[in-house]
Amino acid sequence: MTANTPAMVSQRPQFVEKLAHAYNALLGRCAILTGNINDLFPLDMDGELSFVPLEPVLKHTLKATKSDEDFIVLTLKSDGMHYDSKKGRAKLHAVASHLQEPENLDHALLSRDLEFVLKQIDEERIMSSLSLAIIDGLLKTAAKIRAADINVPPIAFILDHADFLFPNEGTGRLTSRDRDALARFSDLLHDRNIWADLETADERTDFIILLSANLSTLNDRLLQLPKITHIDIKLPSHAIRKQFIEQKITKHPLQFDYKDETDLVEAFAQDTMGLTIRTLDDLTTAAYRQNVPLRQEEVIEQVNQQLQRQLGSIVKLVYPTHSIEDVIGNGKLKKRLEHLKRRIDSSERAPAGITVVGPNGAGKTFIFEAFAANTGRAVITLSQIRSEWFGKTDVFAEQLESTLSAFGRILVLVDEAHAAFGSIHGSQTHETEARLTRQIIQMMDDHDKRGRILWVLLTTRPDLLDPDIVRSGRCSLFVPIFDPEGEDSDAFYDWMIGKFNNEGIKVDETNLSMLKAQTDIFSAGDYRRFIDDFIEEVSFNPEMTLENFLQSWKPSAISIGKKRRFQMLLAAQRCDWRELLPKELKETPLEQIDQEVERLKMELSF
């Protein structure tokens, strides 16, 4: 099936507006651009839309306020300094030639200085702290020439790989070269000979842009310099992704293998949340050249691959295929979750997140993936954060925040949350782990994300969660999930018998009574595992009876009895929806539960 092509509406990335504001309104001297700096961006030139790399967008954004004169753009890369065009180079050399004319003999010194720095630019073939001396020399010389009432077009320097020039190390750990680079740049931005009277200038003059994929890898002293602005370039919005897809289709018709979708472009744009335009271009180009349809499953897999390239194997994107209707039992919990739906989309009333407590195998992940599906949210799962990102927490936190911001309405599912986050108060917590926890807390506190990002912390050990994470306004709502009993247990039992019937396994009346009695202590996970194990065993050994199989099969309540009991008691201690408590725990005084928790801690050596 081929998608129809709707009319395109031009979109501008947010960072373009912020950069223009920083330069024109804030009279900035320098901007630090981080994040998605290596992508393609929409640029409307004379009514024709193109997706181009960052540098042309920057040049188009930095226009002299009261002049049609273009910037002369020079970029410092690993292999030296480059003009963005021959025209820009020619303009500077034209100024040098003008200074050498007979009527400008009194400017001979300026002419010599400009010729010297232009020669250095042409000969510069590496990126180093000496490159900053060239930049300083050109900007100072240009300022002096302008002071002599000779026009010099505005100059923009783009410093790529800025984190190599200004690494984020303490002053004592910087090499002499790195200290020199930081000092030179600081002096440059403080130099009144370059920036003097800029606050009252009719025309904006020169500008410097630092590029780095991550702010956390740049020396933090940079942000303390005058007239410097940090701008984070986000992953492309839904509108920009859709704009790119529509433009692509006008040139190369695409086929889609999507079920039950009427607006294929909209569905495809939705599924590509988190992809860069470059990756989206690769994906669509490959489909066009191979003449194969874009399949929804492959698109989601591509998003996961990009997430894992950026954030490692701890992150996975899930579009749940099951809903609350597929959750067996849990009748009272479903009513609560249905009511919670009204609150979590409100930017005013939504909590940052919730904490889901209960023993292993209770179905926490399955239920909250279903809840996400019913609330129209994708799921991003996080696990083993501390082990994979130890020592790189600042980079991880920065990339994670950027990724989450690109996904619109999502549910972030943190598995084993008590192990994922270190305590910011614990004396045994390494500083890097504590810093990650603080950064996660800052994300939770971001009110701009309330109603869009819902954090769901899954844990069997709520007692080990940092108090700051679960304090009021963050993940302070504790939702317990226990093993089924009563009507919920009956629902699981009926589901189990239905599974057996579908496989042609008949259970006689005598065994039905025995099965009901022995499965009453099963968790949701036990039911699923028991069904799969018994069906598999019968397929291998048709003579296997239900009675014999039950004698050797152990549910979690028996195989890890004390540990599981401990997890249930912890969930009962921290439970906001008391009607979800099992009957036995509902009738047990809290003091008695506390005493049993302490006794089991001793026995289990926790």
C-alpha positions in Angstrom: 0.0 0.0 0.0 1.3 3.5 -0.9 0.6 6.5 1.3 -1.1 9.6 -0.1 1.0 12.8 0.1 -0.6 15.6 2.1 0.4 19.2 1.8 3.6 20.1 3.6 3.8 22.7 6.2 7.2 24.3 6.9 8.5 23.7 10.4 11.5 25.2 12.2 13.5 23.3 14.9 13.2 25.0 18.3 16.9 25.5 18.6 16.9 27.9 15.5 14.5 30.2 17.4 16.7 30.0 20.5 19.9 30.7 18.6 18.4 33.7 16.8 17.2 35.1 20.2 20.5 34.5 21.8 22.3 36.4 19.0 19.9 39.2 18.2 18.1 39.8 21.5 20.5 38.7 24.2 23.5 40.1 22.2 25.4 36.9 22.8 29.0 36.3 22.1 29.0 32.6 22.1 26.5 29.7 22.0 27.2 26.1 23.0 25.1 23.7 21.0 24.8 20.1 22.3 22.6 17.1 21.6 21.5 16.1 18.1 24.2 18.1 16.4 25.0 15.6 13.6 21.5 15.3 12.2 19.8 16.9 9.2 17.4 19.9 9.7 14.7 21.6 7.6 15.8 24.8 5.9 13.5 26.9 3.7 15.5 28.7 1.1 13.6 30.9 -1.3 10.5 28.7 -0.9 12.3 25.4 -1.4 12.5 23.1 1.6 15.6 21.0 2.1 17.0 18.9 4.9 20.6 19.9 5.4 23.4 19.5 8.0 23.8 21.9 10.9 26.3 24.4 9.5 24.0 25.8 6.7 21.2 26.2 9.2 23.6 28.1 11.6 24.7 30.4 8.8 21.2 31.1 7.7 20.1 31.8 11.3 23.0 34.2 12.0 22.1 37.1 9.8 23.3 40.6 10.5 20.3 42.4 12.0 20.3 45.6 9.8 22.2 44.3 6.8 21.7 41.7 4.1 25.4 40.9 4.3 26.0 37.2 5.0 28.3 36.0 7.7 31.8 34.8 6.8 31.7 31.4 8.4 34.8 29.5 9.4 34.7 26.0 11.0 37.4 24.5 13.1 37.5 20.8 12.7 40.0 18.1 13.6 41.9 18.7 10.3 42.2 22.5 10.8 40.3 25.6 9.9 38.0 25.9 6.8 35.9 28.6 5.2 32.4 27.6 4.4 32.8 29.0 0.9 35.3 30.5 -1.5 33.1 33.6 -1.4 33.7 34.0 2.3 37.5 33.7 2.0 37.5 36.2 -0.9 35.6 38.8 1.2 38.3 38.7 3.9 41.1 38.9 1.4 39.3 41.8 -0.3 39.4 43.7 3.0 43.2 43.0 3.1 43.6 44.3 -0.4 41.6 47.4 0.4 43.9 48.2 3.3 46.9 48.0 1.0 45.5 50.7 -1.4 47.5 54.0 -1.4 44.8 56.0 0.3 45.0 53.6 3.3 48.7 53.9 4.0 48.0 54.9 7.6 46.4 51.5 8.1 49.6 49.6 7.1 49.8 47.9 10.5 46.2 46.7 10.3 46.9 45.4 6.8 50.0 43.5 8.0 48.0 42.0 11.0 45.1 40.8 8.8 47.5 39.3 6.1 49.3 37.4 8.9 46.2 35.9 10.4 44.7 35.0 7.0 47.9 33.2 6.2 47.6 31.3 9.5 44.1 30.3 8.7 45.1 28.9 5.3 48.0 26.9 6.8 46.1 25.6 9.9 45.8 21.8 9.5 45.1 20.6 13.0 42.8 21.6 15.9 44.6 22.8 18.9 44.8 25.6 21.5 46.9 27.5 18.9 43.8 27.5 16.7 42.2 29.7 19.4 45.0 32.2 19.0 44.1 32.4 15.3 40.5 33.0 16.1 41.5 35.6 18.7 43.8 37.3 16.2 41.2 37.5 13.5 38.4 38.9 15.8 40.7 41.5 17.3 42.0 42.6 13.9 38.4 42.8 12.5 37.3 44.9 15.5 40.2 47.3 14.9 39.5 47.6 11.2 35.8 48.3 11.9 36.9 51.0 14.4 38.7 52.6 11.5 35.3 52.8 9.6 36.3 50.1 7.2 33.6 47.4 6.7 34.4 43.9 7.7 31.5 41.4 7.2 30.3 39.7 10.4 32.4 36.6 11.2 31.1 33.4 12.8 33.4 30.7 14.1 32.1 27.2 14.5 34.2 25.0 16.7 33.5 21.4 16.1 34.5 18.7 18.7 34.6 21.5 21.4 34.8 18.8 24.1 38.3 17.9 22.7 39.4 21.5 23.2 37.8 22.0 26.5 37.4 18.6 28.3 35.4 18.4 31.5 38.1 17.8 34.0 39.0 19.6 37.2 41.6 22.3 36.8 44.2 20.2 38.6 43.6 17.3 36.1 43.8 19.3 32.9 46.9 19.1 30.8 48.9 22.2 30.3 47.5 22.3 26.7 44.0 22.1 28.0 44.5 24.8 30.6 46.0 27.0 27.9 43.0 26.5 25.7 40.5 27.3 28.5 42.4 30.4 29.5 42.7 31.7 25.9 39.0 31.2 25.3 38.1 32.9 28.6 40.3 35.9 27.7 38.7 36.0 24.2 35.2 36.3 25.5 36.2 38.9 28.2 38.2 41.0 25.6 36.6 44.5 25.6 38.5 45.3 22.4 36.4 42.7 20.5 33.1 43.0 22.2 33.1 46.6 23.5 29.9 48.6 23.0 28.1 45.6 21.6 25.2 46.3 24.0 24.4 49.5 22.0 25.5 48.4 18.6 23.1 48.9 15.7 24.4 45.8 14.0 25.4 42.6 15.6 28.9 41.6 14.9 30.8 38.4 15.3 29.8 35.2 17.0 31.3 31.9 18.2 29.5 28.5 18.3 30.8 25.5 20.2 29.5 22.1 19.1 29.6 19.0 21.4 27.3 16.0 21.4 27.1 16.2 25.2 27.2 19.2 27.5 28.6 16.9 30.3 31.8 16.3 28.4 32.5 20.1 28.1 34.4 21.9 30.8 31.7 23.4 33.1 33.7 26.6 33.5 32.6 27.6 30.0 29.0 28.3 31.1 30.4 30.9 33.6 31.8 33.1 30.8 30.0 36.3 29.8 27.3 36.4 27.1 27.4 32.6 26.5 24.3 30.6 26.0 23.7 26.8 26.1 21.2 25.4 23.6 20.3 21.7 23.5 19.3 20.5 20.1 16.5 18.0 20.6 15.7 14.9 18.5 13.3 15.8 15.7 9.7 16.5 16.7 6.8 14.6 15.4 6.0 17.5 13.1 9.5 17.6 11.6 9.6 13.9 11.1 6.3 14.0 9.4 7.5 16.9 7.3 10.5 14.9 6.2 8.4 11.8 5.3 6.0 13.9 3.2 8.9 15.4 1.3 10.5 12.0 0.8 7.3 10.6 -0.6 7.0 13.3 -3.2 10.3 12.2 -4.7 10.3 8.5 -3.8 6.9 6.8 -3.2 7.0 4.5 -0.2 5.0 1.4 0.6 3.7 0.7 4.1 2.8 -2.7 5.6 0.6 -1.4 8.4 -2.6 -3.0 9.7 -5.7 -1.1 10.5 -4.2 2.4 9.8 -6.0 5.0 7.6 -3.3 7.7 7.8 -0.1 5.8 7.0 2.2 8.8 7.1 0.9 9.8 10.5 1.3 6.2 11.9 4.8 6.0 10.5 5.8 9.4 11.9 4.4 8.3 15.3 6.4 5.0 15.3 9.7 6.8 14.4 9.7 8.8 17.6 13.3 8.8 18.8 14.9 8.5 15.4 17.2 11.1 13.9 16.3 12.4 10.4 19.5 10.8 9.1 18.4 7.4 10.4 14.9 8.0 9.1 16.5 8.9 5.7 18.5 5.6 5.7 15.4 3.6 6.6 13.2 5.1 3.9 15.9 5.1 1.2 16.6 1.4 1.8 12.9 0.6 1.5 12.6 2.6 -1.7 15.7 1.1 -3.3 14.8 -2.4 -2.4 11.2 -1.9 -3.3 9.9 -3.4 -0.1 7.2 -2.1 2.2 8.0 -0.4 5.5 6.8 -2.9 8.2 5.8 -1.6 11.6 7.8 -4.3 13.5 10.9 -3.4 11.6 10.4 0.3 12.2 10.1 -0.3 16.0 13.2 -2.5 15.9 15.1 0.3 14.2 14.1 2.7 16.9 15.3 0.2 19.5 18.6 -0.2 17.8 19.2 3.6 17.8 18.2 3.8 21.4 20.7 1.1 22.3 23.4 2.7 20.3 22.9 5.9 22.3 22.1 4.5 25.7 23.2 0.9 25.8 21.3 -2.4 26.2 19.6 -1.2 29.4 17.0 0.7 27.3 14.3 -0.8 25.2 11.2 0.7 23.5 8.0 -1.3 23.7 4.7 -0.8 22.1 2.6 -3.2 24.2 0.3 -5.4 22.2 -1.8 -6.4 25.3 -4.3 -4.2 27.1 -6.0 -4.1 30.5 -8.6 -6.5 29.1 -5.9 -9.1 28.8 -4.9 -8.9 32.4 -6.3 -11.9 34.3 -8.1 -11.2 37.6 -6.9 -8.0 39.5 -10.4 -6.7 39.4 -9.9 -4.1 42.2 -6.6 -2.9 40.8 -8.2 -2.4 37.3 -10.8 -0.1 38.8 -8.1 1.9 40.5 -6.1 2.2 37.3 -9.1 3.2 35.3 -9.6 6.1 37.8 -5.9 7.0 37.7 -6.1 7.5 33.9 -8.0 10.7 34.4 -5.2 12.2 36.5 -1.9 11.2 34.8 -2.5 13.3 31.6 -3.0 16.5 33.5 0.0 18.7 33.7 -1.4 20.1 36.9 -2.5 17.0 38.7 -0.3 14.3 37.3 2.3 12.8 39.7 5.9 12.5 38.3 5.4 8.7 38.8 4.3 5.8 40.9 6.0 3.0 42.7 4.7 -0.5 42.1 5.5 -2.9 44.9 4.9 -6.6 45.3 6.7 -10.0 45.2 8.4 -11.4 42.1 6.0 -13.0 39.7 3.0 -10.9 40.7 2.7 -9.5 37.2 3.9 -5.9 37.8 5.5 -5.5 34.3 2.7 -7.1 32.4 0.0 -5.1 34.1 1.7 -1.7 33.7 2.6 -2.3 30.1 -1.1 -3.0 29.6 -1.9 0.2 31.5 0.4 2.1 29.1 -1.4 0.7 26.1 -4.8 1.7 27.5 -3.5 5.3 28.1 -2.0 5.6 24.6 1.6 5.6 25.7 4.7 3.9 24.5 6.9 2.2 27.1 10.6 2.7 27.6 12.1 0.2 29.9 15.3 0.8 31.9 17.2 -1.9 33.8 20.7 -2.3 35.3 21.5 1.4 34.9 24.2 1.5 37.6 26.2 -1.5 36.2 26.3 -0.4 32.6 26.8 3.3 33.1 29.1 3.4 36.1 31.5 6.3 35.6 29.6 7.7 32.7 26.5 8.9 34.5 26.5 12.5 33.3 26.6 11.5 29.6 23.9 8.8 30.2 21.6 11.2 32.1 21.9 13.9 29.4 21.2 11.5 26.5 18.3 9.8 28.4 16.6 13.2 29.1 17.0 14.1 25.4 15.5 10.8 24.3 12.6 10.9 26.7 11.8 14.5 25.6 11.5 13.2 22.0 8.8 10.6 22.8 5.9 12.7 23.7 3.6 10.7 26.0 5.5 7.8 27.4 5.6 5.5 30.4 9.2 4.9 31.7 9.3 1.5 33.4 12.3 1.0 35.7 12.8 -2.6 36.6 14.2 -3.4 40.1 14.2 0.3 40.9 15.8 -0.2 44.3 18.9 -1.5 42.5 18.7 0.9 39.5 19.3 4.1 41.6 21.9 4.6 44.3 21.0 6.5 47.4 22.0 10.1 47.5 22.3 9.8 51.3 24.0 6.4 51.7 27.6 6.5 52.8 28.3 3.4 50.7 27.0 4.9 47.5 29.7 5.9 45.0 29.5 9.6 44.0 28.8 8.8 40.3 25.8 6.7 41.3 24.5 9.3 43.7 24.9 11.9 40.9 22.8 9.8 38.5 20.0 9.6 41.1 20.1 13.4 41.5 19.8 13.8 37.8 16.9 11.4 37.6 15.2 13.3 40.4 15.7 16.5 38.4 14.0 14.9 35.4 11.0 13.9 37.6 10.8 17.4 38.9 10.6 19.0 35.5 7.0 20.3 35.4 7.2 20.8 31.6 7.2 17.0 31.4 4.3 16.4 33.8 1.5 14.6 32.1 3.8 13.5 29.2 6.3 11.3 31.1 5.1 8.9 33.8 7.8 7.1 35.7 6.8 3.7 37.0 9.3 2.2 39.5 8.9 -1.6 39.9 10.4 -3.0 43.0 10.3 -5.9 45.5 12.3 -3.9 48.0 10.6 -0.5 48.6 12.6 -0.2 51.8 15.8 0.3 49.8 14.5 3.1 47.6 16.0 6.5 48.2 13.5 8.6 50.2 14.0 11.6 47.9 12.7 9.5 44.9 9.5 8.5 46.6 8.8 11.7 48.5 5.6 13.6 47.8 5.2 14.9 44.2 7.6 12.3 42.7 6.9 8.6 43.0 5.1 8.8 46.3 2.0 6.8 45.2 2.6 3.2 46.2 0.6 0.6 44.2 0.7 -2.9 45.5 0.3 -6.1 43.4 -0.2 -9.3 45.3 -1.0 -12.9 44.4 -4.5 -13.6 43.3 -7.1 -14.8 45.8 -10.9 -15.2 45.8 -12.5 -14.1 42.6 -9.1 -13.2 41.1 -7.8 -16.7 41.9 -10.9 -18.2 40.2 -10.2 -16.1 37.1 -6.7 -17.5 36.9 -7.9 -21.0 37.4 -10.5 -20.7 34.7 -7.9 -19.2 32.3 -5.6 -22.2 33.1 -8.3 -24.8 32.3 -9.1 -22.9 29.1 -5.4 -23.1 28.1 -5.4 -26.8 28.7 -8.6 -27.4 26.7 -7.1 -25.4 23.8 -4.2 -27.9 23.8 -6.5 -30.9 24.0 -5.5 -31.7 27.6 -8.6 -32.9 29.5 -8.7 -32.8 33.3 -11.3 -35.1 35.0 -13.4 -34.0 37.9 -11.2 -35.6 40.5 -8.1 -33.8 39.3 -10.0 -30.6 38.9 -10.6 -30.4 42.7 -7.0 -31.3 43.4 -5.7 -28.8 40.9 -7.9 -26.0 42.4 -6.7 -26.7 45.9 -3.0 -26.8 44.9 -3.0 -23.7 42.7 -4.7 -21.5 45.2 -1.2 -20.4 46.5 0.0 -19.7 42.9 1.3 -16.2 41.9 0.4 -14.9 38.4 3.8 -15.9 37.3 3.4 -19.4 38.8 0.2 -19.9 36.8 1.9 -18.9 33.5 5.0 -21.1 34.2 2.9 -24.1 35.4 0.7 -24.0 32.2 3.7 -23.8 29.9 5.7 -26.5 31.8 2.8 -28.9 31.9 1.8 -28.5 28.3 5.5 -29.0 27.3 5.8 -32.1 29.4 2.7 -33.7 28.1 3.8 -33.0 24.5 7.0 -34.9 25.3 5.5 -37.6 27.5 1.8 -38.1 26.7 1.6 -40.6 29.7 2.3 -37.8 32.2 -0.6 -37.3 34.6 -1.5 -34.1 36.2 -1.2 -35.7 39.7 2.4 -36.9 39.1 3.4 -33.5 37.5 2.1 -31.6 40.5 4.1 -33.7 42.9 7.4 -32.5 41.5 6.5 -28.9 40.4 7.1 -26.2 43.1 5.4 -22.8 43.0 7.4 -19.8 44.2 5.5 -19.7 47.5 7.3 -23.0 48.4 10.6 -22.7 46.5 11.4 -19.2 47.8 8.8 -19.1 50.6 10.5 -16.8 53.2 11.9 -14.5 50.7 8.6 -14.1 48.9 6.8 -13.7 52.2 9.2 -10.9 53.0 8.5 -9.2 49.7 4.7 -9.4 50.4 5.1 -7.8 53.8 7.1 -5.0 52.5 4.4 -4.3 49.9 1.8 -4.3 52.7 3.9 -1.8 54.7 3.9 0.7 51.7 0.4 0.4 50.3 -1.8 3.4 49.4 -4.7 1.4 48.0 -5.6 -0.7 51.1 -8.4 -2.6 49.5 -5.8 -4.4 47.4 -4.3 -6.1 50.4 -4.8 -9.9 50.8 -7.4 -10.8 53.3 -4.8 -12.1 55.8 -2.7 -9.0 55.7 -5.7 -6.7 55.8 -6.6 -8.2 59.1 -3.1 -8.1 60.5 -2.1 -5.0 62.6 0.6 -2.9 61.0 2.8 -3.3 64.2 2.7 -7.1 63.7 3.6 -6.8 60.0 6.6 -4.6 61.1 7.7 -7.1 63.6 7.6 -10.0 61.1 9.5 -7.9 58.5 12.3 -7.3 61.1 12.4 -11.0 62.0 12.7 -12.1 58.4 15.4 -9.5 57.7 17.4 -11.2 60.4 16.7 -14.7 59.1 17.4 -13.8 55.5 20.5 -11.7 56.5 19.2 -8.6 54.7 
